[in-house]
Amino acid sequence: MKLSCTSIMTRIEWCRQQRAQARTQSELERWRAEEEGLRDAFLNRDHTNYYRFSPPDLFWRYAMGLEDGRALVRLAMTERHVAAGFLDDARACDRSDEAGDCR
């Protein structure tokens, strides 16, 4: 899950940078909501019900961060699974090559 962690942490850091440059309290809160959505996805949490009672733009930004984060986690899991399959194939090929069976 290293890619997932790196990608999500990069996005969280980007949200923090944007928050530091926010010109209004509303803008700052939107960046914070997106950051929390990303963090919740990584930690497998869901605070959607908390944001449901917030202004619509905060809810939308939290939901966007949560869904983007979940997609990054799924991508990392898929890449990890594929990489593990390649390693298994390579190991099998190494063993078969000793017997002259690997092509």
Order of alpha helices (4+ residues) and beta strands (2+ residues): alpha-alpha-alpha-alpha
